[in-house]
Amino acid sequence: MIDPRVSTKDERFLQLALNLARRNVGLTGKNPSVGCVITSGDIILGRGNTQLDGRPHAEVVAIKQASDHYLYKKNKRIKDINVYVTLEPCAHDTTSPSCAKEIVNFGASRVVYLTADPDKRTNGKGKLLMEEAGIECIEAQIFKNENSDVLKGYLKQKQTGFPHITLKIGSSLNGKIATKSGESKWITNTLCRRRVQLLRSEHDGILIGKNSIIIDNPRLNLRDAFEIIEDKPIFILDTSFELASIESLSLFDRVRRDKVYIITSTKPKNMIKKTSDFLKGVNIETTKSDLEFLSVEEVLKIISRIGVNRLLVEGGGRVWTSFLKTGFFDEIVMFTGNKIINDSAISCFNDFLPPHTRLGDFPNLTLKSLLKWKDNIEARWEARY
């Protein structure tokens, strides 16, 4: 139910704040991408969103802009300053005053935000701090789906300690990701590949299996219209540390070595013998394995510790299957090309339940969107929990 204090004008400015928040999804590190608009009546004094790597916060950017507005400079005692923000302003002080304090110091009379911050350092405290200063605070509780889509990585990390996980799959009409010999370029068309660049830009990290690295030799960098964005951390699952014997990868032509993490179960004493000059500068993380597979849960703990809220899992079949089998995924983005490939080709999923499993016991997903890219299709499926 919408709070009766939220007017049509409030909704319009909150929508603008939400649009601002969308711009930096996947670019704000462990901090959420937030949008903020500051008004006096119908006049926008300032606007802002969370900046790259999470600082400064949206409210700080908007306040700085509003402070330079001629109307504010002319009369700093404006009585009807409204602050519209997509997430409750933070209450905790780190290297600078909290956003809630900044809003108080700025002289706002009213704050309308879309949802409370689940961070224990802020949850309800930001609102209390502002209310104690005489500011009217309203949690609007509108645009829930849209705002959850922007904040889903941050919200899941706060609620579960794990990132929001998207499996990105490109396959033929019959679910094959490569021919029997391993040829996979290109199953989907140019438009789909451009959409993959957008997907990468919206995520804080990319995960891939070592077989896909060795066979496909992908670059995994951001290209085309997204090349101005700094490349994302790349996590490579390599149980037996086989990459130590590789002498050339396209990945290192495009992505800084300190952005690459190899996750393995090889013990450090054995790793020293295997590590070559080729892998110098690459981060090596170790965790336990089970039946020659790395523990997905332990892998995600490492990735969360590094500060990833939205993880894009790019393959291959064994990796996607391990995430599907353990239930550690939130959505699947499936790009389907217009080819039909032999049944002996490589499938996007291996068997993950016993052969005699009943049809009703296999997972059902919810279709969230469906897009047509010439003769290819992009379908976004959401997991049901």
N, C-alpha and C positions, 0 to 999 in steps of 0.2 A: 504494500500500500504506500502510495506517494505521500510524503509529509505535506499537509495542506499549506505550509509556509513556503513551499517551493512553487514559484510562479512560472508561467510560460517563458518569461524573460530569463529566469534562472536556468531553465532547461536549455535555452539557446546558448548561454555562456558555458554551461557545463559540457555541452556537445563540442564547443570550440576547444575547451580544455582537453577533452578526450582525443580530438583530432591531433592536438599538439603532442599528446603522450604517445600516439601511434608512431610518430616520426622517428623516434629513437629506440624502438623496440629492438632488442638484441645488441644495443650499443652502450648500455649503461652498467655493464659489469654485474656485480652482485646486488646493486641497488635497483629498485623498480623504475620503469620509465613512467614518469608522472607529468601531467600537464597542468598549467595554472594560468588563470586569467584574472586580472584585477580591474574593476570598473568603478566609475562614479556615475550613477544613473545609467544612461545608455552609452556613455563614453568609455572606451577601453583605455585605461592608463598604462597597462603593461601586460605582457604575456610571456610565458617561458615554458621550457620543458627540461627535464633532467638532462644534463650534458654528458658528453662522452666519458665513459668509465665511472659515471655516477655522481660527479661533482662539477659545478655546483648544482644544488637541487632546483627543481622547477620554481618553487616559491621565491628563492633568492634571486633567480634570473628575472622573474616578473617584477619583484619589488625594486630591483635596480633600475629596470626600464621605467616603472611607474614613478620613481623618485625623480627622474629626469623629465617627466611630462610637464609641459608648461602649466597645466591646470593645478598640479600638485605643488609646483614651485611657487605659483602665485598665491595659493591659499592652502597651507599645510594643515589647516583645521577643518578640512572637508569632513562632513558628518556621515556621508553615506558611501563609504568605501566598502565594496564587496569583494571578497576573495573567493574565486571558484577553483577548486582543485580536485583532482581525480582520486586522491588518497589522503587520509587524515594527515595533517602536517606533523612531522616528527617532533618528539619531545626531548630526545636525548642530545646532549652536547658532546661533540667530538673535538674537531679542530676549530669549530666555529659555533656560534649560538644555534640552537635548534630552530627549525623553520617556524614552529609555534611562537617562539620568542621574537623572531624576526617580524612576524605578522603583528604581534603586540606592539613592538617598537615602531613599526611603520604607521600604526594608528588606524588599523582596520576596524570597522564597526560590525561586520558580519562575515562569517565564513561558511560556505556551503561546499561540502565534499561528498564524493560518491560512495566511499566505503571506508570503514575503519582499518587502521594498519594492524595486522596481526603480530607485528614485532612486539615482544614483551616490553621493550623499553619505551614503546609509544602507546600501545593499545589503550585508547581512552584517555591517556595522560595528556596527549596533545590537545584534545578537546577541553579537558579540565583546565589546563594551563591558560588557554585562551578565554574560557568562560570566567575564570577568576579575575581576568583583566577587564571584564565587562563586555566581551565580544559575544554576540549571538552566534552559536554554532549549530549547524544543521547537517545531519547525515542524510543526504537526499534519497539514497537507495533506488536510483533510477539508472538506466543504461547498464544493468547488471551484466548481461551477457557480453556486451561490447567491452566493458571495463575489465571483466574477468579474462577476456581474450588477450588484452594488453598486459595484464598483471599475472597471468597464469603461472609463469615460471617462478616469480617471486612468492606468490601465494603458496604454491606447492612446496617450495623450499622451506618456508616458515612452518608449514603444517606437518610435513613429513621428513624433512631433512634431505630430500632428494629433488633433483631437477625435474622439470616438465620434459617428457621424452617423446620425440617425434621420430618415427621410422620413415625414412624417405626411400621409396622403391620405384625403380623404372623397369617395366617388364613388357613382354609381348602380350598379345591378346589372351594367350593360354598360360600366363603366369611365369614365363621363362625370362631369366635375366641375362643369359649368355648362351651361346651354342655349346655343344659338347666339348669343343676345343678351347672354350673360354672367350671367344670373340663376342664383344658386347657393344662396340661402337659402330653405329648408333641404333639402339632399339627404339628410342623416342626421338622426336623431332627437335628442331632448333628452338621453337617457342617453349617447349617443356624445359629445355636446358637453361633457358633464360630464367624461367620460374624457379629453377633450382638455385640460381644465384640470389634471387630474392629470399628464398628460404634460408640460405646460409647467412644472409645479412641479418635475419630476424632471430638468429640463435646465437648463444654465447659460446658454444663449443660444438665441434664435429667429432664423431666417433666412427671408426672404421676398423675392420679386421685386417690382419696382416696379409691374408690371401688376396684380398682386393687391392692392397697396396702393391704386392709383388706382380700380380697378373695384369691389372689394369694400369698400374703406374700413374695414378691420377695426380693432378696438381693441387686440387682442393683449395685453391685460392679464390678470392672474390674477383670477378672479371666484369667486363663490359661497363654498364652504368654504375656498378658497385665497386669498381677498382679503387676508388678513393677511400673506401672503408678499410680500416686496418684488419688484416687477416685474423681469423678466429683461432683459438687454441685447438689443436688437433690431437685426438687421443687414439692411439693405435693399439689394438689388442693383439698381443704376440706371446702366447703362453710359453713357448720354448725359446724365445728370443732369437728367432730365425733371421730377423733383419740385420743381425750383426754380421752375417755373411754376404750381405748385399753391398755392392760397390757404387751403385748409381740409382737415384730416384728423382723423378721430375719434381716431386714435392719440395725438395730442398732448393730447387731453382727459383721457387716462387714464395716460399714461406720461411720466415726466420726460424732457426733451429731451436731457439728458446721457446717457441710457440708449440713445439712438437713434444708430446708425451708418449713414450712407449710403456705400456702396462704389461707386465710379465709375471710369471711365477718362478722364473729362474732365480736361484739363490745368488746373493751378491758376490760371493766368493767365486762362483762359476762365471758370473757376468763379466768380471774384470778380465778374465782370459779371453772372452769373446768380443769385448768391445773394441772396435777399430777406430782409427782416426775419422772414418767416415761418419760416425755417430757422435763425435765430440760436440758439446753444446746442447745435445738433445736431453730432455728430462727423462730419467728412467724411474718408474714406480713399480714396486713389487707388491703382489698380493697372492692369496692362496688360490689354488685351482681344484676342480673336482672332476675326475675322469677326463683329464686333458682339456677341460674348459675352465676359463677363469670365472670366478664367482661374480655374477652380474651385480649383486648387492654390494660386494666389496669394491668393485670397479666404480660404482656410482658414489660410494663414500669418498673415494679419492677425487673424483670429478667435482663433487660438491665442496670439498675442502678447498679446492683451487678457486672456487667462486663462480661456478657455472649454474645459472638458473634455468636455461633453456638449452637442451641438448638435441642435436640432430644426428641420428644414427644412419649413416650412409651405406652400410652393408658390410659384408655380403650375406648370402643366404644363411650361413651358420650363425652369424651374429644376430640377424633379425630373428631367427628361430629361437635363440637363447633368450632374447628379450620377450618374445611372445610366450614362450614356455613358462618363464618365471613371473609373467604378468607385469614386468617393469616397463610399461609403455602407456602413453596417454592417447596417442593418435597415430594414424598411418596416413601419409600422403602418398598416394599411388598414381604414378604417371604410366598410363597404358598406351603403348604404341600400336600401330596398325599391322604389325607382323604376326604371323603364326609360325612357331618354331617347333621342331621335332620334340616329341615327348622325352627323348634321351638327353635333351639339353638341360641346363642347370636351372633349377626352380628357385623362386624367391624364398620359399620356406621348405624346410625338411620336415619329416615326421616329428611332431612334438607331443603327441598323445599316443597311447597304445593303439595298435592296428585295428582292434575290435571296438574302439570307442563309438558309442552311438552318436548319430548326427546331432541330436539335441544337446549333447555335452560339449560340442565344439563352441568356441567363443563367437558371439554375435557382436557386431559393431554398429554404431549409429552413423549414418551418412550425414555429414555436416555441410558439405558443399560439393558441387559438380561443375567443372568448367571444361569447355571444348576448345582445344588449340589446334585448329585446322582438322586433321584426321586423327589427332591424339586426344586423350582425355586425362584430366586431373581430378581425382576424387579424394576428398579428405574424410577419413573415417575416425570416429572417436570411440575409445574403449568404453565399455559399460562395466561399472563396478557395483 
